[in-house]
Amino acid sequence: MSSAQTIASPSPAPLAARLFGWLTLARISNSPTVASDVLAGAALAGAVEPRPSLGLLVLAMVMFYTAGMLLNDVCDYHWDLQHRPDRPIVRGVVSRQAAALATLGLFALGSGLLWLVGPRAFVSGLVLTGFIVLYDTWHKSNPLSPLVMAACRLLVYVTAFLAFAETPTPMLIAAGGLLVAHLVGLTAIAKSESRPSLIGYWPAALLCLPPLFFVVQTPVLAIAEAAWVGYSIHFVYRPVDRRIGTAIGHLIAGISLVDLLVLAAMSAPPTMLALALLAFVVTLVFQRYVEGT
């Protein structure tokens, strides 16, 4: 029996190990950033007060995100056999078939929730599903995969926006572009982890665009977000002991800080701002227990 077969077919894992394996597959630690994305997208449409449809949107988008994370490991199985033998599917803690079925179920449940929200949100969710599948099935060999990943997050903004408004606004385009810049920057840095050479400085420049854009409207928060970006990327550009994984975890949590800037610029109430900040903190705390990459 080959070593790969030995890794892929261990004895059944204990219940606690299987549960942790599912949480690891889902990158559950990053889910709060999806919730803050929904709040920001809704605020861009003028929906800045809590309402039931916001809760449905958050649940649907977290389901879509979780489905995408599960599908990522399903599609990367053969690559992970060689490069990530610690992943739950490779270790046999979660079966590949079960992860695939869960992916389909989450996409279906998320779509059903979006249908309850409204037809525009439902159609946008279908487009998001297509982008998630495109990214997961092609990201290893696709040089434009950072853009596809960013488009997935952008569509969370768009889906939440379309739940409450019909016509895109200049602010939606601007805020969406800044979210894309943040995602492309962090994804490009993440892809450099397996390369021997240091990545160039253009991803750092992209990560600095959101605080630069919002510094006039909300200077204190913009400076705080810029400081977090600077702290995060110093793990990437220091000459020795680079810690790409640490930087990526911090920058993923920083998505909620970008959302916080959007919410503040849209004059969202303190409750919404506090929820975005809470999403940032909870993501960092969860990442201590369940890795986000």
Buried (B, 14 or more C-beta within 10 A) or exposed (E): EEEEEEBBEEEEBEEEBBEBBBBBBBBBBBBBBBBBBBBBBBBBBEBBEEEEBBBBBBBBBBBBBBBBBBBBBBBBBEEBBEEBEEBBBBBBBBBBEBBBEBBEEBBEBBBBBBBEBBEBBBBBBEEBBEBBBBBBBEBEEEEEBBBBBBBBBBBBBBBBBBBBBEEBEEBBEBBBBBBBBBBBBBBBBBBBBEEEEEBEEEBBEBBBBBBEBBBEEBEEBBEBBBEBBEEBBBBBEEEEEBBBBBBBBBBBBBBBBBBBBBBBBBEBEEEBBEBBBBBBEBBBEBBEEBBBB
